[in-house]
């Protein structure tokens, strides 16, 4: 006999996979340490939740790229972005370039870990062909989490360099997602930055970037542990490249020294 409330809980999770996806991505994108077994469990649960959404999208005739962009735009406002004071506290009082360096190292570790786990799962599926049908969902989950970690990094680098982005939480999240799609920093002096980020061009750019990231993760299919090594290495390199491009942009767009936020300023 099923436990009281169990069937109800299961149906509730399946009926609202978007909420669960946001919660799972938030946990996996956090910079704190997670036990490998817990990280694998969360990634597997995310793959399951995403597969439910993918089934609905297929029934509605949506392509994978468009569906991926919709999923990410839905969860982007839920990615926790820390302010400068919180960042400094979480990184042992570091500021400026040293804080930015530490943020990049942490993000690289995060995307490398997710890539290694996703690659190892893909390698396991490669060794067991009957299970290959579940592998794409795992790689989609990896793609979403890596994108979330990198958007979080991009947004927090803007905090470190004092380049503020105005707007509501949702607007700012979409602007940062748009910047991630273009792999660039944001120009706060461009009056149309927010309005342009809300347009169809942003969704197209985001869809293309997500599909390129997914394509990169598809290369982790391979026997034994080759997928794990490839997945971790490719993600680490890509995150570093993004950080270098964004930091170069932000150094040029730094506000005057008197207008920059300082640690400890009231």
C-alpha positions as CSV (number, residue, x, y, z in Angstrom):
1,X,0.0,0.0,0.0
2,X,1.4,3.4,-0.9
3,X,2.3,5.8,1.9
4,X,-0.4,8.4,2.7
5,X,0.2,11.5,0.6
6,X,2.9,10.0,-1.5
7,X,0.9,9.7,-4.7
8,X,-0.3,13.3,-4.2
9,X,3.2,14.6,-3.8
10,X,4.4,12.8,-6.9
11,X,1.6,14.1,-9.0
12,X,2.2,17.6,-7.7
13,X,5.9,17.5,-8.6
14,X,5.1,16.3,-12.1
15,X,2.3,18.9,-12.5
16,X,4.7,21.8,-11.7
17,X,8.1,20.8,-13.0
18,X,9.1,24.4,-13.7
19,X,9.1,25.2,-10.0
20,X,11.2,22.2,-9.2
21,X,13.6,22.9,-12.0
22,X,14.2,26.4,-10.6
23,X,14.8,25.0,-7.1
24,X,17.2,22.3,-8.3
25,X,19.2,24.6,-10.5
26,X,19.5,27.0,-7.6
27,X,21.0,24.3,-5.4
28,X,23.4,23.1,-8.0
29,X,24.5,26.6,-9.0
30,X,25.4,27.6,-5.4
31,X,29.2,27.8,-4.8
32,X,29.0,25.8,-1.6
33,X,30.3,22.3,-1.4
34,X,28.0,19.4,-2.1
35,X,28.8,15.8,-1.5
36,X,29.4,14.0,-4.9
37,X,26.5,11.6,-4.2
38,X,24.1,14.5,-3.4
39,X,25.2,16.4,-6.5
40,X,24.6,13.3,-8.7
41,X,21.2,12.8,-7.1
42,X,20.2,16.4,-7.7
43,X,21.4,16.4,-11.3
44,X,19.5,13.1,-11.9
45,X,16.4,14.6,-10.4
46,X,16.8,17.7,-12.5
47,X,17.1,15.6,-15.6
48,X,13.8,13.8,-14.6
49,X,12.0,17.2,-14.1
50,X,13.3,18.5,-17.4
51,X,12.2,15.4,-19.2
52,X,8.6,16.1,-18.0
53,X,8.8,19.6,-19.4
54,X,10.4,18.3,-22.7
55,X,7.4,16.0,-23.1
56,X,5.0,18.8,-22.7
57,X,7.0,20.9,-25.2
58,X,7.0,18.2,-27.8
59,X,3.2,17.8,-27.4
60,X,2.9,21.5,-28.0
61,X,5.2,21.4,-31.1
62,X,8.1,23.4,-29.6
63,X,11.6,22.7,-30.8
64,X,14.3,21.8,-28.3
65,X,16.2,25.1,-28.7
66,X,13.1,27.2,-28.1
67,X,12.1,25.1,-25.1
68,X,15.6,25.4,-23.6
69,X,15.5,29.2,-23.9
70,X,12.0,29.3,-22.3
71,X,13.2,27.1,-19.4
72,X,16.2,29.2,-18.8
73,X,14.4,32.5,-19.0
74,X,11.9,31.1,-16.5
75,X,14.6,30.1,-13.9
76,X,17.0,33.1,-14.5
77,X,15.2,35.4,-12.0
78,X,15.7,32.6,-9.3
79,X,19.5,32.5,-9.7
80,X,20.7,34.2,-6.4
81,X,23.0,37.1,-7.1
82,X,25.1,38.3,-4.2
83,X,25.9,42.0,-3.6
84,X,29.4,43.3,-3.1
85,X,29.4,43.1,0.7
86,X,28.1,39.6,0.7
87,X,30.6,38.5,-1.9
88,X,33.5,39.9,0.1
89,X,32.2,38.2,3.2
90,X,31.9,34.9,1.4
91,X,35.4,35.2,0.0
92,X,37.4,36.0,3.1
93,X,37.3,39.7,2.8
94,X,38.8,39.9,-0.7
95,X,38.0,42.9,-2.9
96,X,38.7,44.2,-6.4
97,X,40.7,42.0,-8.8
98,X,41.5,39.4,-6.1
99,X,37.8,38.9,-5.4
100,X,37.1,38.6,-9.1
101,X,39.9,36.0,-9.4
102,X,38.3,34.0,-6.6
103,X,34.8,34.2,-8.1
104,X,36.2,32.9,-11.4
105,X,38.1,30.0,-9.7
106,X,34.9,29.0,-7.8
107,X,32.8,29.1,-10.9
108,X,35.3,27.1,-12.9
109,X,35.3,24.5,-10.1
110,X,31.5,24.4,-10.2
111,X,31.2,24.0,-14.0
112,X,34.1,21.5,-14.1
113,X,32.4,19.4,-11.4
114,X,29.0,19.4,-13.1
115,X,30.7,18.6,-16.4
116,X,32.6,15.7,-14.9
117,X,29.5,14.3,-13.3
118,X,27.5,14.7,-16.5
119,X,30.3,13.2,-18.5
120,X,30.6,10.2,-16.2
121,X,26.8,9.6,-16.5
122,X,27.1,9.8,-20.3
123,X,30.0,7.4,-20.2
124,X,27.9,5.0,-18.1
125,X,25.1,5.2,-20.6
126,X,27.6,4.6,-23.5
127,X,28.6,1.4,-21.8
128,X,24.9,0.4,-21.5
129,X,23.2,1.1,-24.9
130,X,19.6,0.2,-23.7
131,X,19.8,3.2,-21.3
132,X,21.0,5.7,-24.0
133,X,17.5,7.2,-24.2
134,X,18.0,8.8,-20.8
135,X,21.3,10.4,-21.6
136,X,20.1,13.5,-23.5
137,X,18.0,14.6,-20.5
138,X,21.1,14.3,-18.3
139,X,23.1,16.5,-20.7
140,X,20.3,19.0,-20.9
141,X,20.4,19.2,-17.1
142,X,24.1,19.8,-17.2
143,X,23.7,22.5,-19.8
144,X,21.1,24.4,-17.7
145,X,23.2,24.2,-14.6
146,X,26.4,25.3,-16.3
147,X,24.5,28.2,-17.9
148,X,23.2,29.2,-14.4
149,X,26.6,29.1,-12.8
150,X,28.1,31.3,-15.6
151,X,25.2,33.8,-15.5
152,X,25.7,34.0,-11.7
153,X,29.4,34.6,-12.3
154,X,28.8,37.3,-14.9
155,X,26.3,39.1,-12.7
156,X,28.5,39.0,-9.6
157,X,31.5,40.3,-11.6
158,X,29.4,43.3,-12.4
159,X,29.0,43.8,-8.7
160,X,32.7,43.5,-8.1
161,X,33.6,46.1,-10.8
162,X,30.8,48.5,-9.6
163,X,28.9,48.3,-12.9
164,X,25.3,48.5,-11.8
165,X,22.4,47.3,-13.9
166,X,19.1,48.9,-13.1
167,X,15.6,47.4,-13.3
168,X,13.5,44.9,-11.4
169,X,14.9,41.5,-10.4
170,X,13.4,39.8,-13.4
171,X,14.6,42.5,-15.8
172,X,18.1,42.3,-14.4
173,X,18.1,38.5,-14.7
174,X,17.1,38.7,-18.3
175,X,19.8,41.4,-19.0
176,X,22.4,39.1,-17.5
177,X,21.2,36.1,-19.4
178,X,21.3,38.2,-22.6
179,X,24.9,39.2,-21.8
180,X,25.8,35.6,-21.2
181,X,24.4,34.7,-24.6
182,X,26.6,37.3,-26.1
183,X,29.6,36.4,-23.8
184,X,30.1,40.1,-23.0
185,X,29.8,42.6,-20.2
186,X,26.9,45.1,-20.0
187,X,27.2,48.7,-20.9
188,X,25.2,50.5,-18.2
189,X,25.2,53.8,-20.2
190,X,23.2,52.3,-23.0
191,X,19.6,53.4,-22.3
192,X,18.2,50.5,-24.3
193,X,20.1,47.8,-22.5
194,X,17.0,46.5,-20.6
195,X,14.4,47.0,-23.3
196,X,16.5,45.3,-25.9
197,X,17.2,42.4,-23.5
198,X,13.5,41.8,-23.3
199,X,13.1,41.4,-27.1
200,X,12.9,38.4,-29.5
201,X,16.6,38.9,-30.5
202,X,17.6,38.0,-26.9
203,X,15.6,34.8,-26.9
204,X,17.2,33.8,-30.3
205,X,20.7,34.6,-29.0
206,X,20.1,32.7,-25.8
207,X,18.7,29.7,-27.7
208,X,21.7,29.6,-29.9
209,X,24.1,29.9,-26.9
210,X,22.3,27.1,-25.0
211,X,22.3,24.8,-28.0
212,X,26.1,25.4,-28.6
213,X,26.6,24.6,-24.9
214,X,24.5,21.5,-25.2
215,X,26.5,20.5,-28.4
216,X,29.7,20.8,-26.4
217,X,28.4,18.5,-23.7
218,X,27.4,16.0,-26.3
219,X,31.1,15.4,-27.0
220,X,31.3,13.9,-23.5
221,X,29.8,10.7,-24.8
222,X,32.5,8.1,-24.7
223,X,33.6,4.9,-23.1
224,X,34.9,4.5,-19.5
225,X,35.9,7.8,-17.9
226,X,36.8,9.8,-21.1
227,X,33.4,11.5,-20.9
228,X,34.1,12.7,-17.3
229,X,37.5,14.1,-18.2
230,X,36.2,15.8,-21.4
231,X,33.1,17.2,-19.7
232,X,35.1,18.8,-16.8
233,X,37.9,20.2,-19.0
234,X,35.6,21.7,-21.6
235,X,33.5,23.4,-19.1
236,X,36.4,24.8,-17.2
237,X,38.0,26.3,-20.3
238,X,34.6,27.8,-21.5
239,X,34.0,29.4,-18.1
240,X,37.5,30.9,-18.0
241,X,37.0,32.3,-21.5
242,X,33.7,33.9,-20.6
243,X,35.2,35.5,-17.5
244,X,38.2,36.9,-19.3
245,X,35.9,38.6,-21.9
246,X,33.5,40.0,-19.4
247,X,36.2,41.3,-17.1
248,X,37.9,43.0,-20.1
249,X,34.6,44.8,-20.9
250,X,34.0,45.8,-17.3
251,X,37.4,47.3,-16.7
252,X,36.7,49.6,-19.6
253,X,33.2,50.5,-18.3
254,X,34.3,51.1,-14.7
255,X,32.4,54.1,-13.2
256,X,34.5,57.0,-11.7
257,X,36.4,56.1,-8.5
258,X,34.1,58.3,-6.4
259,X,31.0,56.5,-7.6
260,X,32.3,52.9,-7.1
261,X,30.9,50.9,-4.1
262,X,33.4,50.2,-1.4
263,X,33.5,47.4,1.2
264,X,32.4,48.8,4.5
265,X,30.9,52.0,3.2
266,X,27.5,52.8,4.8
